[in-house]
Amino acid sequence: MHFGYSIKRWDCLSREKMLQRMNEEVLNSLELKDGDNVVDMGCGLGATIRFGAQNYPNVNFTGYTITPWQVKQSGILIEKMRLKNAEVIYGDYNQLSIENQSVDAVFGLESICHANGFDKKAPLKEAFRVLKKGGHFTMVDGFLKKPENELNSFVKRLYRRVCDNWALKCFPEIQEVEKRLIKIGYKNIKIEEISYKIAPSAVHAPFTTLGFLIKKYFQGEKLNQQSWNNLKACFCIFFLGLSRNSIGYFKINATKP
């Protein structure tokens, strides 16, 4: 479950509406046309590509995940919705089984953060490889605004808690990602901080997760460590986000010339 995006006054009251707004924001940034092929780098259960397939019936969406159960479950959801233009494939977004210059748009929604390095070189380079000339790339994620070693001790402890509980080696660092995009060859790079627009969703996240765990408990289901880790990370990211000079939520758009 990713953070949502709040545009209109009452969006903040509905988590589902904010999630829908985020999907709309990402897909609109790709400037999709009929016949386009789109790749989601790290799709999870494929919520965004299912939304895209519904709203862009003449565009083909392919998501990649390295988690087998997500491939199976997303396939069930896609079949249930009778979508013919969406699929989820097992694969590493650092090494996609796609030919060079063969897709029209690539995006990563809170997924590229899981790659190695503060500049996230591998997935950014791979997205560039598979994009056609003129293709669009979008990355939406949480970013460090300064090097990790410049964070104060309290913020650094919160940051490391989030990384450990969400199985992240490190957040992307906004300056390093921008440098890497330029070095790889992307053009028309636009970086926009959207922290305030996801803030209402960040408030929802820990309580939504806590409610989910309580429901599971009373249903007699055993709560695994991953569920507890997710809850701890949600609370930590809420307080971490208050350090506006250290961390922010950004949307990056770029094209392949």
VENQUI-V204292 format. One record per backbone hydrogen bond with DSSP energy under -0.5 kcal/mol. NH is the residue of the N-H (numbers start at 1). CO is the residue of the C=O. If there is no record, write none. Layout:
NH/CO, NH/CO
//
This chain:
5/18, 6/197, 7/5, 11/8, 13/10, 14/11, 15/13, 18/14, 19/15, 20/16, 21/17, 22/18, 23/19, 24/20, 25/21, 26/22, 27/23, 28/24, 29/25, 30/26, 30/27, 31/28, 32/27, 35/58, 36/33, 38/60, 39/105, 40/62, 41/39, 41/107, 42/40, 42/64, 43/64, 46/43, 50/46, 51/47, 52/48, 53/49, 54/50, 55/51, 56/52, 59/56, 60/36, 61/85, 62/38, 63/87, 64/40, 65/89, 68/66, 70/67, 71/67, 72/68, 73/69, 74/70, 75/71, 76/72, 77/73, 78/74, 79/75, 80/76, 81/77, 82/79, 83/78, 84/82, 87/61, 89/63, 91/65, 93/91, 95/92, 98/96, 101/129, 102/99, 102/130, 103/130, 104/37, 105/37, 106/136, 107/39, 108/138, 110/108, 110/140, 114/111, 115/112, 124/120, 125/121, 126/122, 127/123, 128/124, 129/125, 130/126, 131/127, 132/103, 134/256, 135/132, 136/104, 137/254, 138/106, 139/252, 140/108, 141/250, 143/248, 144/172, 145/246, 146/246, 150/147, 151/148, 156/152, 157/153, 158/154, 159/155, 160/156, 161/157, 162/158, 163/159, 164/160, 165/161, 166/162, 167/164, 168/163, 170/113, 172/142, 173/118, 174/144, 174/172, 177/173, 178/174, 179/175, 180/176, 181/177, 182/178, 183/179, 184/180, 185/181, 186/181, 187/255, 190/253, 192/190, 192/251, 194/249, 197/194, 198/194, 198/195, 199/195, 200/196, 202/198, 203/199, 204/200, 205/201, 206/202, 207/203, 208/204, 209/205, 210/206, 211/207, 212/208, 213/209, 214/210, 215/211, 216/212, 217/213, 218/214, 219/215, 220/217, 221/216, 224/222, 228/224, 229/225, 230/226, 231/227, 232/228, 233/229, 234/230, 235/231, 236/232, 237/233, 238/234, 239/235, 240/236, 241/237, 242/239, 243/240, 244/242, 246/243, 247/243, 248/143, 250/141, 250/248, 251/192, 252/139, 253/190, 254/137, 255/187, 256/135, 257/185, 257/255
//
